[in-house]
Amino acid sequence: MKLQLPPVRIAVLTLVVALLMGAGTAAADKAEDLYGQGMTLKSQGKIDQAIATFEKAVAARDDHVMAWAQLGTLYKHQKQYAKAVHAYEKATSYSKNSAVLWANLGYAYYRAGRADDAEQALIKSCRINPKDAEVHSFLGVIKRKKGDNKGAIENLKWAVKLKPNDPEFNNNLGVALRADGQSDAAAESFKKAIALEPSNAGYHFNLAVVYRRGEKVDEAIAEYLQATALAPNKAPAWYDLGVMYRLNHDNDKAIDAFQKYLALTKGKNPKADQQVREQIEALGGPKAPKK
């Protein structure tokens, strides 16, 4: 499952305005003026100029939290993740109790390939605001990817509790439960995700995997068929469908599914493709070419 990052949020940055108000110094006034110019440039889509202006703002006043936060957001959008991390680190150094800033730093850390730091930043965000479902979900996904299934399930259950009708949160919980060997609970989470968003091929695929591992062949076939109907280019679904048809002794359908898989992979993994061709041959299909 591809990890989806929540959107960057900056709404609560008004909480730190007090850091800048009433300073009365020339540097503070200059920083505020530059910050306003930067926001105008950003709203006009002039991102490079906005970045340059926000950089001047923090040069004039290093503790301008909102300017640092804006820099973090714009650097992230430009995929300059190391710079985004630096900007959010500066913002959180001056505003230590902003859940949003810690969350954004966590997302930046993750994009920069620093999963451990991302986890710690998101934990701080959750401690400050334990009712942010998106942060709980993202933290849970990171923990699962690191092999901490129990910790992941705890955060993902919180996300679902806070937003029970979010299909992605239910799906993420299902993935963690499946990784933890809790197949029945995982299936229920995937079913809830499907009920909320029946057109999502990935949810059907995830439920099919649970059924496949539980040797529920007919149920798995039904879900793989849904997945391939919704996403005809999803090669793994065609492969798994072929395996299920083979187990069900429906050789013609198995051959057809395997051939669709091969048509999609287009030789990207020659060794795996050769094994599939040999399966097709064993089922009575065309002979596999010699290696």
N, C-alpha and C positions, 0 to 999 in steps of 0.2 A: 504494500500500500504506500502510495506516495504521500509523503508528509506534506500537509498543507499548513502554511503559517497563517496565523490570525493577522488581520490588518493592523498596521501601526496606529496607535491611538494617542492623541495628545490633548484630549479635552481637559484633563485635570491639571494641566500645567498652570492654570490660573491660580492653583494653590500656592505657587511659589512667587507670585507677583510681589508679595510683601518683601521679598529679598531685594527687590529693585526699587520699591517705592520709597520716596522720602529721602533718598540718599543725598540729593541736592548737589552732587558734585558735577563738574564739567564732564568727567569720564562717564558718569551714569547717564547724563543727558545725551551725550554723544552715542552711547550704546543703545539707548532707547530709540533715538532717531534712526540709527542704522537698522535696528530690529524692525521698525515699522517699514522702512524701505525694503528690507528683505522680504517681508510678508507680502508687500505689494508686488514685487517681482515674482514671487512664488505663485501668487494668484493669477498672474499674467502668463504663466508657463515658462518664464525665463529662469530656468533652474540654475544654470551656471552662474548667472549674475546674482541670483538669490544666495547661492552658496558663498560666493565671494563677499557679499554684503554681510551675511551672518558671521563669516570669519572675521570681518572687521569689527563687528559688534563684540565678539568675545575677546578680541585683541584689546578693545577699549575697556572692557570690564569682564574679567575672567569668570566671575560668578553669575553671569547672565544665563540662568538655567534654561529659559525658553529658547534662547538662540542656540545653545548647545543641543537642545532637543530637536529643533528644526534641522540643524545640521545632520544629526543622526538619521532623521527621517529621509532627508534628501540624499545623503550618502548611500543609505540602504537601497533607495529606489534606483540609484546608479550602480548598484552592486559593488560599491566600494566598502566592503564589509569591515575591513580593519579600521577605516576612518569612522565608520558608523559606531563601531564599538568604542573607539576613543571618545567620540562626542557624547555618547550615552554614559560612559564612565564619568566624564566630567560633570554631566548633569546630575547623576546620582550622588556624586561626591558633595554637592551643594544642597541637594534635596533628597535626603536619605529616607524619607517616609512617603514617597510617591509610588504607589503600586504600579501605576502606568509606566513610569520611567524604568522601574526594575523589570517590568514585563518586556518593554521594548529593548532593553539591554539584553535580556535573555534571548529574544528573537535574533538580535544582531550577533550575539555569541554563536548561536546555532548556525547561522549562515556563514560565519567565519570558521566553522569547523571546530568550535570549542564547546563540545557537548557538556562536559563537566561544569564549565563556567555557566553555561546556559541553564543547567539544572539548578545551580545555586541561586542565580538571579531570579529565576521563576519561583523558587521556594520563598525567597524574601518577598516577592510580590504577593504570593498567596497568604503569607503571614500578615501582611498589611491589609489586604482585602481578600478574605477567604471566600467571598461570594462571586468571584469572577470565574464563570464557567469556562471561558476560552483559555484562560491561563491554566486552570486545572487540567483541561483536556490536553493542551500542548505539553505540559509537564509530564502527564501520564504517558504520552506517546514517546517522549524522550527516555523516560525510565524503562519503557518496554524495549526500546531499541538497545538499551544498555544491558538488558537481561534482568532487570528488576521488575518481574511481573507482578509481584505482590504490591509493591509500591505504586506501580502503574495502575493497577486495578483500583486501589484506594482513591487516587486522584480522578480517575475516569468515572468512578461511581459518583463522586462529588459533582463532576461536570453534568452527568445525566440527571442527578437530583436537582441541580440548579436550573437546568434547561432540558426537561424530559422529552420535549418534542423536537430536539435537534437531531436529525438523522445521523450526521457525522459523529456526534458524540457517542451515540448508541453503537455505531459501527466500530469506533475506536475501542470502546469497552469490549465489544465482541472479539476483536483481534487479540486484546490482552488476555481475556478469559480463555480463548482458544490456545494461546501460547502457554498458559498455565495448566492446560489439560482439563479445564472445566468446560467440556464440550456442550453439555445440555444448556448451561447458562449462556455460553457463547452463542448457541443457536437462537436462543430467545432474544438476545441483543440484536443479532442480525435480522431477525424477523421484525423486530420493532423498527429498525432502520428502514427495512423494505416497505413496511406499512406507511412510514412517513414519506418515503421517496421511492416509489416502486420502479421508477425509470432509471435507477442507478445500477448499471451493470456490475460495478464492483461489489455492491452489497450482496447481490445474488451469487456472485462468484465466491465470496467469503463464506456464505451459508453452504454452498455446494461443497466447499473444502471440508467443512465440519462433517457433512453427511458422508463424503468420500472416506474420510479417516475413520468414521464409525461404521463403514461397510454398509451404509444404507444406499444401495445402488440406485434404486428407482427414484428416491428423493434427490439424490445427487444429480442424476440425469436431468430431472425437471428443472433444477436451478441452473445447471450449466446451459441448458437450452434457453432459459431466460437471459442469461448473461450474453450468450452469443447472438441472440436476436437483438439485444439492445446495443451490443458492441461487437459487430461482425469481425473486426480486426484484432480482437483480443486473443492472441495465439495461445496462451496458456490454457484458456477455457476450452478451446478446441482440442488440445492435447488431452486434458483431463476427461473431456467428454468421450474421446476415443477410448481411453482406458476403461471408463465405466461401461460403454457399449460392449467392449471386449469381455469384461467380466459378466455381462448379461447375455453373452453368446449371440449378440446381434452383430455378426461380423461385417455385413455390408455397411451398416451405419458407422461402425468403428473405423473401417477403411476410409469412408467419406470424411469423417472428422479428422483423422490423421492427415489426409491429403490436404485439407483446408489449413491445417496447422503448417504443413510444409510450404504451402503457397504463401503464407504470411511471413515465415521466418526467412525465406529466400537465401538459404545457405549461410546465414550468419554464424551458425554453430554446426559445422560440417559433421562432427562426431555425433552430436545429438540427432541430427537429421538422418544420418545413416542408420542409427538405431531405430528410428521411427519407420524408415523404409523397410527394415528387416521385419518389424512388427506387421507392417502391411502385407509383406510377402507371406508371413506365417499365417495370416488370416485369409489367404487365398487371393490377394491382390497382385498387382504387377511385381515382378521380381526386382529386388533391390540391386542397384549397380554394384559391381565389385569395388572394394576400397582401392 
